[in-house]
Structure formats: structure tokens, C-alpha cells
């Protein structure tokens, strides 16, 4: 039986290891990455292998995909703040958008091996990711009941712009808000611009960065305080997730 731990974002875990805390006001870049293809993959695996084996096989694919994506977040010093369905919300503290954009482009490259998932019956299913980046101020909170669960939450206009950008992005794209595009004007390769009809905000589709962003991975992990050790309810507290070797997240299959 696996020992599950309540999920704690990397930056908060590092702060806790130093005996510190995370300020409730921050400035940096928010990244939203949404994976497409898990629903048809689930259905295909269930048909090919049966419900039970299909779920087991799906769990393996989920872990490999999320490990690949979260490795790109960690590689640039970002933190996964929240998991929601097939998407992750990440934060790059103090970033002008360069690290978050590099991470998003890295995610696209990391998804290449999953663009053609071969099944036991010979059929294939394609997985892809779209990402949106927004830069600016944000609020950071811990909410919840200490008897049940604490959850990291971020809010503010930067997160709202990130969500708007995510709605405009297509599969396989990285889209950034106007602030990020202005900050990286000399380094981004813009394919085209999108405009939200609801907010009139403009976003740039980024294909690559002309100047590479040097990785700034997190140092060795801080030791988790024992009070964060939890029962298996941590598995259900984060939709379908708990922990994995590289990301602190493992998808549950039962």
C-alpha cells in the first residue's frame, strides 16, 4: 500500500523547510496547461482491456504525462499550485513571463511522445496540451478546514487573464497575455494575435523563444513536516491525484 501525502506546492514546501511562509501578495507569471485526449483514451482503453485493466493502464499514462509536464515547471523554478480535471495551474514567482513561457514551450516538446499513444488493439489516441501565460500581481491564500484539508488558492486579475487566454488557445499552442508579450518583445516569435470578445484583451501565440531561457530548477526538496502526512483522503482531495516520484503527484486508480 502506498503512503499518501497531502499535496503541497513546491514553493510553499521549500518555505516551510526554511521555517518561513509564503506572502499573500505576489508578482510573477501564472501558467495554465490543459491536456486534451484523456477522455477518448479512457474510452478506448476500457473497450480494449475492460474497465478494470483499462483504469490501471490509464493510470500509467496519466502519471507519465503529468510527470513530463511538471518536470518542465520544476525545471524553470515554477510551482504547480492546483490540479483541476485534466489541467494544472502553476506560478512562477518574480517572473516577467520568460520562465513561464519557456516552461509552456517545454511542455509542448515534452508532449511529443504522447501525440500517438498506441493501444493493445492496434488503434492510436492522440494527447495534446494547450497553455496560457499571464504576468502581473496575484493574491495567494491557504483556505479550508484544518480538520479536513488546506488548499493553496491564487486569485486576482492576472489569474483571470490567464483563464481568458486559455479559452482562446487551441491544442498544441502557447498563448501569452499582452503584458508578457511586451516583456518578451525581443525574444518571442509571434505567430498571430487573438482578442477576447468578452474582455477585449489581446494575446499572442508564441511558437518559440529566440533567446533560450536558462533552467533554474528548485534545490533539493525540503523535508515535509509530519503534520502534512495525511490519510488516503488526500487522494480524493485533489481530483484523481496524490504523489509521484518527480512531482509529488500520483494518480489514484481505486
C-alpha positions as CSV (number, residue, x, y, z in Angstrom):
1,X,0.0,0.0,0.0
2,X,1.3,3.5,-0.9
3,X,1.7,6.1,1.8
4,X,0.0,9.2,0.5
5,X,0.8,12.7,1.5
6,X,-1.3,15.9,1.2
7,X,-0.1,17.8,-1.8
8,X,1.9,21.0,-1.1
9,X,3.2,23.3,-3.9
10,X,6.9,23.3,-4.2
11,X,7.5,26.9,-3.3
12,X,5.4,26.5,-0.1
13,X,7.2,23.3,0.8
14,X,10.6,25.0,0.3
15,X,9.4,27.9,2.5
16,X,8.2,25.5,5.2
17,X,11.6,23.7,5.1
18,X,13.3,27.0,5.9
19,X,10.8,27.8,8.6
20,X,9.3,30.6,6.6
21,X,6.0,31.3,4.8
22,X,4.6,32.5,1.5
23,X,3.4,36.2,1.3
24,X,-0.3,36.6,0.5
25,X,0.7,39.2,-2.2
26,X,2.9,38.2,-5.1
27,X,4.1,39.3,-8.5
28,X,5.1,36.9,-11.2
29,X,3.7,34.7,-14.0
30,X,0.8,32.3,-14.0
31,X,0.6,29.3,-16.3
32,X,-2.4,27.2,-17.1
33,X,-1.8,23.9,-19.0
34,X,-4.8,21.9,-20.2
35,X,-4.4,18.4,-21.6
36,X,-6.7,17.1,-24.3
37,X,-7.3,13.4,-25.2
38,X,-7.7,11.7,-21.9
39,X,-11.5,11.1,-22.4
40,X,-11.1,9.3,-25.7
41,X,-8.1,7.4,-24.3
42,X,-10.2,6.3,-21.3
43,X,-12.9,5.1,-23.5
44,X,-10.5,3.3,-25.9
45,X,-8.7,1.6,-23.0
46,X,-11.9,0.4,-21.5
47,X,-13.1,-1.1,-24.8
48,X,-9.8,-2.7,-25.5
49,X,-8.9,-4.0,-22.0
50,X,-12.1,-3.9,-20.0
51,X,-13.0,-1.4,-17.2
52,X,-10.5,-2.6,-14.5
53,X,-7.4,-3.2,-16.7
54,X,-8.3,-0.1,-18.6
55,X,-8.2,2.1,-15.5
56,X,-4.9,0.6,-14.5
57,X,-3.4,1.3,-17.9
58,X,-4.9,4.8,-17.9
59,X,-3.2,5.5,-14.5
60,X,0.2,4.7,-16.1
61,X,-0.4,7.1,-19.0
62,X,-1.6,9.8,-16.6
63,X,1.4,9.6,-14.4
64,X,3.8,9.7,-17.4
65,X,2.1,12.7,-19.0
66,X,1.9,14.7,-15.8
67,X,5.5,13.8,-14.8
68,X,6.7,15.1,-18.1
69,X,4.7,18.4,-17.8
70,X,5.5,19.0,-14.2
71,X,9.2,18.4,-14.8
72,X,9.1,21.4,-17.1
73,X,7.6,23.5,-14.4
74,X,10.2,22.4,-11.9
75,X,13.0,22.9,-14.4
76,X,12.2,26.6,-14.5
77,X,11.6,27.2,-10.8
78,X,7.8,27.2,-11.0
79,X,5.3,25.5,-8.7
80,X,2.1,23.6,-9.5
81,X,-0.5,25.3,-7.4
82,X,-3.6,23.4,-8.3
83,X,-4.9,20.4,-10.2
84,X,-8.3,20.6,-11.8
85,X,-9.6,17.8,-14.0
86,X,-7.0,17.5,-16.9
87,X,-5.4,20.8,-16.2
88,X,-2.7,22.3,-13.9
89,X,-2.3,25.9,-12.7
90,X,1.3,27.0,-12.0
91,X,3.0,30.0,-10.5
92,X,6.5,31.4,-11.3
93,X,7.2,33.9,-8.5
94,X,9.1,37.1,-9.6
95,X,9.0,36.1,-13.3
96,X,8.4,38.5,-16.1
97,X,6.9,35.8,-18.1
98,X,10.1,34.3,-19.6
99,X,10.3,31.3,-17.3
100,X,6.6,30.5,-17.6
101,X,6.7,30.8,-21.4
102,X,9.8,28.6,-21.6
103,X,8.1,26.1,-19.4
104,X,5.0,26.1,-21.6
105,X,7.0,25.6,-24.7
106,X,8.9,22.9,-23.0
107,X,5.6,21.2,-22.2
108,X,4.8,21.2,-25.9
109,X,8.0,19.4,-26.6
110,X,7.5,17.0,-23.7
111,X,4.1,16.0,-25.1
112,X,5.6,14.8,-28.4
113,X,6.0,11.2,-27.3
114,X,2.3,11.2,-26.3
115,X,1.0,12.5,-29.7
116,X,0.4,8.9,-30.7
117,X,-0.5,6.5,-27.9
118,X,-0.7,3.0,-29.2
119,X,-3.3,0.7,-27.7
120,X,-3.3,-3.1,-27.3
121,X,-5.9,-3.4,-30.2
122,X,-3.6,-1.6,-32.6
123,X,-5.5,1.7,-32.5
124,X,-4.0,5.0,-31.5
125,X,-5.1,8.0,-29.5
126,X,-3.5,11.5,-29.6
127,X,-2.8,13.5,-26.4
128,X,-2.0,17.2,-26.6
129,X,-1.7,20.3,-24.4
130,X,-2.6,23.9,-24.7
131,X,-1.1,26.5,-22.4
132,X,-1.8,30.1,-21.4
133,X,0.6,32.5,-19.6
134,X,-0.3,35.8,-17.9
135,X,2.1,38.1,-15.9
136,X,1.3,40.5,-13.1
137,X,0.3,40.7,-9.4
138,X,-1.7,38.0,-7.6
139,X,-3.0,37.0,-4.2
140,X,-2.1,33.8,-2.5
141,X,-4.2,32.1,0.2
142,X,-4.5,28.9,2.1
143,X,-8.1,28.0,2.6
144,X,-10.0,25.2,4.1
145,X,-10.8,23.5,7.4
146,X,-7.7,22.3,9.4
147,X,-9.6,19.2,10.4
148,X,-10.2,18.2,6.8
149,X,-7.9,19.9,4.3
150,X,-6.0,23.0,3.4
151,X,-5.8,24.1,-0.2
152,X,-3.5,26.6,-1.9
153,X,-5.5,29.2,-3.8
154,X,-4.4,32.1,-6.1
155,X,-6.7,34.9,-7.3
156,X,-6.6,38.2,-9.0
157,X,-6.7,39.9,-12.4
158,X,-3.5,38.0,-13.6
159,X,-5.2,34.7,-13.0
160,X,-8.4,36.0,-14.7
161,X,-6.3,36.9,-17.8
162,X,-4.7,33.5,-17.7
163,X,-8.1,31.9,-17.8
164,X,-9.2,34.1,-20.7
165,X,-6.1,33.2,-22.6
166,X,-6.7,29.5,-22.0
167,X,-10.1,29.9,-23.7
168,X,-8.5,31.4,-26.8
169,X,-5.7,28.8,-27.1
170,X,-6.0,25.8,-29.4
171,X,-4.5,22.4,-28.9
172,X,-0.7,22.5,-29.2
173,X,-0.5,26.3,-28.7
174,X,1.2,28.5,-26.2
175,X,-0.6,31.8,-25.7
176,X,0.6,34.8,-23.6
177,X,-1.1,38.0,-22.5
178,X,-0.1,41.4,-23.7
179,X,2.0,42.1,-20.6
180,X,4.0,39.0,-21.1
181,X,4.4,39.7,-24.8
182,X,5.6,43.2,-24.1
183,X,8.1,42.0,-21.5
184,X,9.5,39.5,-24.0
185,X,9.1,41.6,-27.1
186,X,12.7,40.9,-28.2
187,X,12.7,37.2,-27.6
188,X,9.3,35.8,-28.6
189,X,8.3,34.6,-32.1
190,X,4.7,35.6,-32.5
191,X,2.6,33.6,-34.9
192,X,-0.5,35.7,-34.6
193,X,-2.7,37.7,-32.1
194,X,-6.0,36.7,-30.6
195,X,-8.5,39.1,-29.0
196,X,-11.1,38.1,-26.4
197,X,-14.6,39.3,-27.4
198,X,-15.7,39.3,-23.8
199,X,-12.8,41.4,-22.3
200,X,-11.1,42.9,-25.4
201,X,-7.8,41.7,-24.1
202,X,-5.1,40.7,-26.6
203,X,-3.0,37.6,-26.5
204,X,0.0,36.5,-28.6
205,X,0.5,32.9,-29.8
206,X,4.2,32.0,-29.2
207,X,5.9,29.4,-31.3
208,X,9.4,29.7,-29.8
209,X,11.8,32.0,-28.0
210,X,14.7,33.4,-30.0
211,X,16.8,33.6,-26.8
212,X,16.9,30.4,-24.7
213,X,15.8,30.8,-21.0
214,X,18.4,29.1,-18.8
215,X,16.8,26.5,-16.5
216,X,16.6,27.4,-12.8
217,X,15.4,24.2,-11.1
218,X,14.5,24.0,-7.5
219,X,17.2,23.0,-5.0
220,X,16.9,19.6,-3.1
221,X,13.4,19.3,-1.6
222,X,12.8,20.4,1.9
223,X,11.7,17.8,4.4
224,X,8.0,17.6,4.7
225,X,6.7,18.4,8.2
226,X,5.0,15.4,9.7
227,X,1.7,17.4,10.1
228,X,1.3,17.3,6.3
229,X,1.2,13.5,6.3
230,X,-2.3,12.5,5.6
231,X,-4.7,9.6,5.2
232,X,-5.8,8.4,1.7
233,X,-8.4,11.2,1.7
234,X,-5.5,13.2,0.2
235,X,-6.0,11.2,-2.9
236,X,-9.6,12.3,-3.3
237,X,-8.9,15.8,-2.1
238,X,-7.0,16.6,-5.3
239,X,-9.1,15.3,-8.2
240,X,-7.6,12.0,-9.1
241,X,-4.2,12.8,-7.6
242,X,-1.8,12.2,-4.8
243,X,2.0,11.8,-5.4
244,X,4.7,10.7,-7.9
245,X,8.5,10.4,-7.9
246,X,9.2,13.6,-9.8
247,X,6.2,15.8,-9.0
248,X,4.8,14.8,-5.7
249,X,1.7,13.6,-7.5
250,X,0.4,10.1,-8.2
251,X,-2.9,9.4,-9.8
252,X,-5.2,7.0,-7.9
253,X,-6.8,4.1,-9.5
254,X,-9.1,2.9,-6.8
